[in-house]
C-alpha cells in the first residue's frame, strides 16, 4: 500500500482496495478513482495537520443557531386500517413484501 507521507494512490492501490471491498472496476474507473481518492487523502491530511489543541468540544460550529424542536408528546397510535391504507401490497393486517432470501 501507499507510504505514510505519500498522498497519491496508485492504480494498484485502488485495485487492491476495490478487491477488498469486492467491487469490480474497469481500468477507466480505476484511473478516475485513483485521482479522486488521492485528493480525498490529501484533504484528510490537511485537516489532520490543523492544530486543534486549544479548541474545546462543540455541539455545533455556530453558537447562534437556534433550532426549533417540538416537545416530544405521545399520541394515540394509528389504526391498522390507516397504516395500511396506502400499502402497495397487503396480506390481511400486514404489509406484503418480496422475499429477500430464498
Secondary structure, DSSP 4 states (H G I P E B T S, - for coil): ---SS--PPPHHHHHHHHHHTT----HHHHHHHHHHHHHHHHHHHHHHHS--TT----S-S-TT-----------PPPPHHHHHTT-SSEETTEE----S--
